[in-house]
Amino acid sequence: MTFTRLHTPKGTRDVLPNQVKQYRYIENQLKETFELWNYSEVRSPTIEFVETLSTGVGSELVDAMFKFQDFDGKLLALRAEMTAPVARIVTTRMQSTPEPIRLFYVNNVFRYSQSYLKTEREFCQAGVELVGCNTSEADAEILALLVSSLRQVGLNDVRIDLGHASLLKGLLDASGLDEQQKVAVQGLLACRDSVGLKNFIEKNNFPSTLTDTFLELSACRRLTEVSSVSLSGSKYDEANKQIESLIQLQDALKDYKIQDVVFFDFSLTRKIEYYTGMVFEASVPNLGMPIGSGGRYDNFIEKFGKLNLPSTGFALEIGKLLQALTAQGFEIPSNKKIKVVVSSNFRDTAVQTVKLLRDSGVIASLEVTRRSLEKTIEYAKIMEADYVVCVDSSIDAPVTVYDIKLGSTKKVSLETFLRTLEVKGK
């Protein structure tokens, strides 16, 4: 047997039963939270046309897509994120839906990466999109839902770092710097290097009207601090509007009582190009990476048709949520049901018995290997079953119950045993 036949492709992996339970717990907690906020689930094809998936997302994400050709010569790709598919769904299938449209998804996405830090090529995203509204209330709802979702999953000390995509881009464009210099400024901002930023500004003919603004915004750590920043001159009207939108957002966050977990980061941008307003990343201590991100994208959906629908949303990575929960010592709550293994030399009676058990909400498996009772009990212990039940030729005859935990044996009617399980299950 060849090496490749025994392994999964690079960046993919198997998920075994115990971890599947953990994933399912997280997914279910998120779904329940999204639904309580009146978001409805949508699903999209795993495979879509490259033209659809690459619309407006930027070259970096397009390069990361797994692309191939179908038999008709059309270029297809595995979805690399979910906002473009949702935009297509809204444009083509939900034109008559009243706005705002609240949607959520839980889907696997696929990205090619050769980075040592980002080794996964397939991962599960859960996210929401609030479509058709460009108010600070909409942005605040998305941030509040993000915080609520993470807390509902069980995470402590959630932190949101928030910037503004168009504010930083607009001010950099107004600075007159070339692309290389813009990248350098963004690097200094990201490192919080105020001394280096000041030296760079002094050496590179930075417009005097912008010098103080850049230094002030780079020093801001809270949205409340942004209110002290303003630019004079009509050419900065748009920047002042963007600053005002951040102030309005802060006011809305107070109503949700989450303003203390939101921090301002002037340097924060997203590599996906469709963001136009707030952009943010969610993190928790000691993980060393964001567990989710999102932002506002007001001009993206119109690229798929005639609908001009300003939107905002976020996506969470389920695998990173599990890592974060594990790092915080959180244990998935046990919803353990009673497990029973049924053994018998009389197949018809055994089949009837497991059906009665399952109808009562008990996890029941039939001994199908024809092994000895001793071997069956050993198997039951390994599988963490609670009981082994041996049945005779009649469903009405007494059954022999082996209590795995107590190591005891007793003979009772099946009806009595079922009543015992009902009491224990409560």
C-alpha positions as CSV (number, residue, x, y, z in Angstrom):
1,M,0.0,0.0,0.0
2,T,1.4,3.4,-1.0
3,F,2.3,6.2,1.5
4,T,-0.3,8.6,0.0
5,R,-3.1,6.0,0.3
6,L,-2.7,6.0,4.1
7,H,-2.6,9.8,4.6
8,T,-4.7,12.8,4.0
9,P,-3.5,15.7,1.8
10,K,-1.4,18.4,3.4
11,G,-3.5,20.8,5.4
12,T,-6.3,18.4,5.9
13,R,-7.0,15.9,8.7
14,D,-9.4,13.4,10.1
15,V,-11.7,14.4,13.0
16,L,-12.3,11.5,15.4
17,P,-15.5,10.9,17.5
18,N,-14.6,12.7,20.7
19,Q,-13.4,15.8,18.8
20,V,-16.5,15.7,16.5
21,K,-18.6,16.0,19.7
22,Q,-16.6,19.1,20.7
23,Y,-17.0,20.6,17.2
24,R,-20.8,19.9,17.3
25,Y,-21.1,21.5,20.7
26,I,-19.5,24.7,19.5
27,E,-21.5,24.7,16.3
28,N,-24.8,24.1,18.1
29,Q,-24.1,26.9,20.6
30,L,-23.3,29.3,17.8
31,K,-26.4,28.3,15.8
32,E,-28.7,28.7,18.8
33,T,-27.3,32.1,19.5
34,F,-27.5,33.3,15.9
35,E,-31.1,32.1,15.7
36,L,-32.0,33.9,18.9
37,W,-30.8,37.1,17.2
38,N,-33.2,36.3,14.3
39,Y,-30.6,35.2,11.8
40,S,-31.5,32.4,9.3
41,E,-29.2,29.8,8.1
42,V,-28.2,29.5,4.4
43,R,-25.9,26.9,2.7
44,S,-24.0,27.4,-0.5
45,P,-22.3,24.9,-2.9
46,T,-18.8,23.9,-2.0
47,I,-17.8,24.3,-5.6
48,E,-18.6,27.6,-7.4
49,F,-17.4,29.4,-10.5
50,V,-14.1,31.2,-10.0
51,E,-15.7,34.3,-11.4
52,T,-18.2,34.3,-8.6
53,L,-15.7,33.6,-5.8
54,S,-13.1,36.0,-7.0
55,T,-15.4,39.0,-7.4
56,G,-14.1,41.9,-5.3
57,V,-12.1,39.8,-2.8
58,G,-8.6,40.8,-3.9
59,S,-5.7,39.0,-5.5
60,E,-4.3,37.4,-2.4
61,L,-7.5,35.4,-1.7
62,V,-7.9,34.5,-5.3
63,D,-4.4,33.1,-5.4
64,A,-5.2,31.0,-2.3
65,M,-8.2,29.3,-4.0
66,F,-8.2,25.7,-5.1
67,K,-9.1,26.0,-8.8
68,F,-9.9,23.4,-11.5
69,Q,-11.7,23.0,-14.8
70,D,-14.9,21.1,-15.4
71,F,-15.7,19.0,-18.4
72,D,-17.2,22.0,-20.2
73,G,-14.0,24.0,-19.8
74,K,-15.5,26.3,-17.1
75,L,-13.1,27.4,-14.3
76,L,-14.4,26.3,-10.9
77,A,-13.0,26.6,-7.3
78,L,-13.6,25.5,-3.8
79,R,-15.1,28.3,-1.8
80,A,-12.3,30.2,0.2
81,E,-14.7,32.3,2.3
82,M,-18.4,32.7,2.6
83,T,-19.2,36.3,2.1
84,A,-19.1,36.1,-1.8
85,P,-21.4,33.1,-1.9
86,V,-23.9,34.8,0.5
87,A,-23.7,37.9,-1.7
88,R,-24.6,35.8,-4.7
89,I,-27.5,34.1,-2.9
90,V,-28.9,37.5,-1.8
91,T,-28.6,38.9,-5.3
92,T,-30.0,36.0,-7.2
93,R,-32.4,34.3,-4.8
94,M,-33.6,36.9,-2.2
95,Q,-34.4,40.0,-4.2
96,S,-37.8,40.4,-2.7
97,T,-36.8,39.7,0.9
98,P,-37.4,42.7,3.2
99,E,-34.3,44.5,4.5
100,P,-32.4,44.1,6.6
101,I,-31.7,40.5,5.8
102,R,-30.1,38.5,8.6
103,L,-28.2,35.3,7.5
104,F,-25.8,32.9,9.1
105,Y,-23.8,29.9,7.9
106,V,-21.6,27.1,9.2
107,N,-19.5,25.7,6.4
108,N,-16.1,24.4,5.5
109,V,-13.9,26.6,3.4
110,F,-10.7,25.8,1.6
111,R,-7.5,27.9,1.1
112,Y,-4.1,27.0,-0.2
113,S,-1.3,28.2,2.0
114,Q,2.4,27.4,2.2
115,S,2.8,29.4,5.4
116,Y,4.3,27.6,8.4
117,L,1.8,29.5,10.6
118,K,-1.3,28.8,8.6
119,T,-1.0,25.1,7.8
120,E,-4.7,24.2,7.5
121,R,-6.2,24.2,4.0
122,E,-9.7,23.1,5.1
123,F,-11.4,24.6,8.1
124,C,-14.9,25.3,9.3
125,Q,-16.3,28.8,9.5
126,A,-19.4,30.0,11.3
127,G,-20.5,33.5,10.5
128,V,-23.3,36.0,10.1
129,E,-24.1,38.7,7.5
130,L,-26.4,41.7,8.2
131,V,-27.4,42.8,4.8
132,G,-29.1,46.1,3.7
133,C,-28.3,48.5,6.5
134,N,-25.4,51.0,7.0
135,T,-26.2,52.4,10.4
136,S,-24.1,52.4,13.6
137,E,-26.8,50.3,15.1
138,A,-26.2,47.5,12.6
139,D,-22.4,47.6,13.3
140,A,-23.1,47.5,17.0
141,E,-25.4,44.5,16.6
142,I,-22.7,42.6,14.7
143,L,-20.1,43.3,17.4
144,A,-22.6,42.5,20.2
145,L,-23.6,39.3,18.5
146,L,-19.9,38.4,18.1
147,V,-19.2,38.9,21.8
148,S,-22.4,37.1,22.9
149,S,-21.6,34.1,20.6
150,L,-18.1,33.7,22.0
151,R,-19.3,34.0,25.6
152,Q,-22.1,31.5,24.9
153,V,-19.6,29.0,23.6
154,G,-17.7,29.4,26.9
155,L,-14.8,31.8,26.2
156,N,-13.6,34.2,28.8
157,D,-11.8,37.6,28.4
158,V,-13.0,38.2,24.8
159,R,-11.2,41.1,23.2
160,I,-12.2,43.0,20.0
161,D,-9.6,45.1,18.1
162,L,-11.3,47.5,15.7
163,G,-10.1,49.8,13.0
164,H,-11.6,51.5,9.9
165,A,-10.6,50.3,6.5
166,S,-11.5,53.4,4.5
167,L,-10.2,55.8,7.1
168,L,-6.6,54.4,7.1
169,K,-6.7,54.0,3.3
170,G,-8.0,57.5,2.6
171,L,-5.5,59.2,4.9
172,L,-2.6,57.2,3.3
173,D,-3.8,58.1,-0.1
174,A,-4.0,61.8,0.9
175,S,-0.4,61.6,2.3
176,G,1.1,61.4,-1.2
177,L,3.3,58.5,-0.2
178,D,4.2,55.8,-2.7
179,E,3.0,52.2,-2.2
180,Q,6.2,51.1,-0.5
181,Q,6.1,54.0,1.9
182,K,2.4,53.2,2.7
183,V,3.4,49.7,3.6
184,A,6.1,51.0,5.8
185,V,3.7,53.3,7.6
186,Q,1.2,50.4,8.1
187,G,4.0,48.3,9.6
188,L,5.0,51.0,12.1
189,L,1.4,51.5,13.0
190,A,0.9,47.8,13.5
191,C,4.0,47.6,15.8
192,R,2.7,50.6,17.8
193,D,6.1,52.2,17.1
194,S,5.2,55.8,17.8
195,V,8.9,57.0,17.8
196,G,9.6,55.2,14.5
197,L,6.4,56.6,13.0
198,K,7.3,60.1,14.0
199,N,10.8,59.8,12.5
200,F,9.4,58.3,9.3
201,I,6.9,61.2,9.0
202,E,9.6,63.8,9.5
203,K,11.9,62.2,6.9
204,N,9.3,61.6,4.1
205,N,7.7,65.0,3.4
206,F,4.5,64.0,5.2
207,P,1.8,66.7,4.8
208,S,1.8,68.8,8.0
209,T,-2.0,68.7,8.1
210,L,-1.9,64.9,8.5
211,T,1.1,64.6,10.8
212,D,-0.8,65.2,14.1
213,T,-3.7,63.2,12.9
214,F,-1.7,60.1,12.2
215,L,0.2,60.4,15.5
216,E,-3.1,61.0,17.5
217,L,-5.0,58.1,15.8
218,S,-2.0,55.8,16.3
219,A,-2.0,56.6,20.0
220,C,-5.8,56.0,20.5
221,R,-6.6,52.7,22.3
222,R,-10.3,53.3,22.8
223,L,-13.1,54.6,20.5
224,T,-13.8,57.4,23.1
225,E,-10.3,58.8,22.4
226,V,-11.0,59.1,18.7
227,S,-13.5,61.9,19.4
228,S,-10.6,64.3,20.0
229,V,-9.3,63.9,16.5
230,S,-10.5,66.0,13.6
231,L,-9.1,67.3,10.3
232,S,-9.6,70.8,8.9
233,G,-10.3,71.4,5.2
234,S,-13.0,70.2,2.9
235,K,-10.8,67.5,1.3
236,Y,-10.9,65.7,4.6
237,D,-14.7,65.7,5.0
238,E,-14.9,62.0,4.3
239,A,-12.3,61.2,6.9
240,N,-14.2,63.3,9.5
241,K,-17.4,61.4,8.6
242,Q,-15.6,58.2,9.2
243,I,-14.3,59.4,12.5
244,E,-17.8,60.5,13.4
245,S,-19.1,57.0,12.5
246,L,-16.6,55.5,15.0
247,I,-17.9,57.9,17.7
248,Q,-21.5,56.9,17.0
249,L,-20.5,53.2,17.1
250,Q,-19.0,53.7,20.6
251,D,-22.3,55.2,21.8
252,A,-24.2,52.2,20.4
253,L,-21.8,49.8,22.0
254,K,-22.6,51.3,25.4
255,D,-26.2,50.2,25.1
256,Y,-25.0,46.6,24.7
257,K,-22.5,47.1,27.6
258,I,-19.6,45.8,25.6
259,Q,-17.6,49.0,25.1
260,D,-15.0,47.8,27.6
261,V,-14.0,44.8,25.4
262,V,-13.6,46.9,22.2
263,F,-10.2,48.5,21.5
264,F,-9.3,50.8,18.7
265,D,-6.4,49.9,16.4
266,F,-5.8,52.5,13.7
267,S,-3.4,50.1,11.9
268,L,-5.9,47.3,11.6
269,T,-6.9,46.3,8.0
270,R,-8.1,43.1,6.4
271,K,-6.4,41.5,3.4
272,I,-9.7,40.9,1.8
273,E,-10.4,44.0,-0.3
274,Y,-14.1,44.5,-0.1
275,Y,-14.2,46.1,3.4
276,T,-15.2,49.8,3.5
277,G,-15.9,50.6,7.1
278,M,-15.2,49.1,10.5
279,V,-12.9,46.1,10.4
280,F,-12.2,44.0,13.5
281,E,-10.6,40.9,14.9
282,A,-11.7,38.9,18.0
283,S,-9.1,37.2,20.2
284,V,-8.7,35.8,23.7
285,P,-5.5,35.8,25.9
286,N,-2.8,33.2,25.4
287,L,-3.9,31.9,22.0
288,G,-1.6,34.2,19.9
289,M,-4.0,34.5,17.0
290,P,-7.4,35.9,16.1
291,I,-10.3,33.5,16.4
292,G,-12.6,35.5,14.2
293,S,-12.8,38.7,12.2
294,G,-15.2,40.8,10.1
295,G,-16.3,44.2,9.1
296,R,-18.4,46.4,7.0
297,Y,-18.6,46.1,3.2
298,D,-21.0,48.6,1.6
299,N,-20.1,48.3,-2.1
300,F,-19.6,44.5,-2.4
301,I,-23.0,43.0,-3.0
302,E,-23.7,45.4,-5.9
303,K,-20.8,43.8,-7.8
304,F,-23.1,40.7,-8.2
305,G,-26.0,42.6,-9.7
306,K,-28.1,45.7,-9.4
307,L,-28.8,45.5,-5.7
308,N,-27.0,48.2,-3.7
309,L,-27.0,46.6,-0.2
310,P,-24.6,47.9,2.4
311,S,-23.7,45.1,4.7
312,T,-21.7,44.0,7.7
313,G,-20.7,40.7,9.3
314,F,-18.2,38.4,10.8
315,A,-16.8,34.8,10.6
316,L,-15.4,32.6,13.3
317,E,-13.1,29.6,12.9
318,I,-14.5,26.6,14.8
319,G,-11.1,25.0,15.1
320,K,-9.6,28.1,16.7
321,L,-12.5,28.3,19.1
322,L,-11.8,24.8,20.2
323,Q,-8.1,25.7,20.7
324,A,-9.1,28.7,22.7
325,L,-11.5,26.7,24.9
326,T,-8.9,24.1,25.5
327,A,-6.3,26.7,26.4
328,Q,-8.7,28.1,29.0
329,G,-9.3,24.7,30.5
330,F,-13.0,24.6,29.4
331,E,-14.6,21.2,29.2
332,I,-17.5,20.6,26.9
333,P,-20.6,20.0,29.1
334,S,-21.4,16.3,29.2
335,N,-24.8,15.4,27.8
336,K,-24.2,11.8,28.5
337,K,-27.0,9.3,27.8
338,I,-27.1,5.8,29.2
339,K,-25.5,3.3,26.9
340,V,-26.5,-0.4,26.8
341,V,-25.1,-3.3,24.9
342,V,-27.7,-6.1,24.2
343,S,-26.5,-9.7,23.9
344,S,-28.6,-12.7,23.0
345,N,-28.5,-16.0,21.2
346,F,-32.0,-15.1,20.0
347,R,-31.7,-12.5,17.4
348,D,-35.4,-11.6,17.1
349,T,-35.7,-10.9,20.8
350,A,-32.5,-8.9,20.8
351,V,-33.7,-6.7,18.0
352,Q,-37.0,-6.1,19.8
353,T,-35.0,-5.2,23.0
354,V,-32.7,-2.6,21.4
355,K,-35.7,-1.0,19.7
356,L,-37.5,-0.7,23.0
357,L,-34.4,0.8,24.5
358,R,-33.9,3.3,21.7
359,D,-37.6,4.3,21.8
360,S,-37.0,5.2,25.4
361,G,-34.1,7.5,24.5
362,V,-31.4,5.0,25.5
363,I,-28.3,4.5,23.3
364,A,-28.4,0.8,22.5
365,S,-26.2,-1.4,20.3
366,L,-26.7,-5.0,19.4
367,E,-23.9,-7.6,19.9
368,V,-23.4,-8.7,16.4
369,T,-20.0,-10.5,16.5
370,R,-21.3,-13.7,18.3
371,R,-18.5,-13.4,20.8
372,S,-18.8,-14.7,24.4
373,L,-20.5,-12.8,27.2
374,E,-17.1,-12.2,28.8
375,K,-15.7,-10.6,25.7
376,T,-18.9,-8.6,25.3
377,I,-18.5,-7.2,28.8
378,E,-14.8,-6.3,28.0
379,Y,-16.0,-4.5,24.9
380,A,-18.7,-2.6,26.8
381,K,-16.1,-1.4,29.3
382,I,-13.9,0.0,26.6
383,M,-16.8,1.7,24.9
384,E,-17.9,3.2,28.2
385,A,-21.3,1.5,28.2
386,D,-23.3,1.4,31.4
387,Y,-24.9,-2.0,31.1
388,V,-24.8,-5.3,29.2
389,V,-28.2,-6.9,29.0
390,C,-28.6,-10.5,28.1
391,V,-32.1,-11.4,26.8
392,D,-33.7,-14.8,26.5
393,S,-36.0,-16.3,23.8
394,S,-39.0,-14.1,24.9
395,I,-39.3,-10.4,25.4
396,D,-41.4,-11.1,28.4
397,A,-38.8,-13.3,30.1
398,P,-36.5,-11.8,32.8
399,V,-33.2,-10.3,31.5
400,T,-29.8,-10.5,33.0
401,V,-28.3,-7.0,33.6
402,Y,-24.6,-6.5,34.1
403,D,-23.8,-3.2,35.7
404,I,-20.4,-2.2,34.3
405,K,-19.7,0.5,36.8
406,L,-20.7,-1.5,39.9
407,G,-19.5,-4.9,38.5
408,S,-22.8,-6.4,39.7
409,T,-25.4,-8.7,38.1
410,K,-29.1,-9.0,38.6
411,K,-32.2,-10.5,36.9
412,V,-35.2,-8.3,36.4
413,S,-38.0,-7.9,33.9
414,L,-37.2,-5.7,30.9
415,E,-40.0,-3.4,31.9
416,T,-38.5,-2.9,35.4
417,F,-35.1,-2.2,33.8
418,L,-36.5,0.4,31.5
419,R,-38.2,2.1,34.5
420,T,-34.8,2.2,36.3
421,L,-33.2,3.8,33.3
422,E,-36.0,6.4,33.1
423,V,-35.3,7.4,36.7
424,K,-31.5,7.6,36.1
425,G,-32.0,9.6,32.9
426,K,-33.8,12.4,34.7
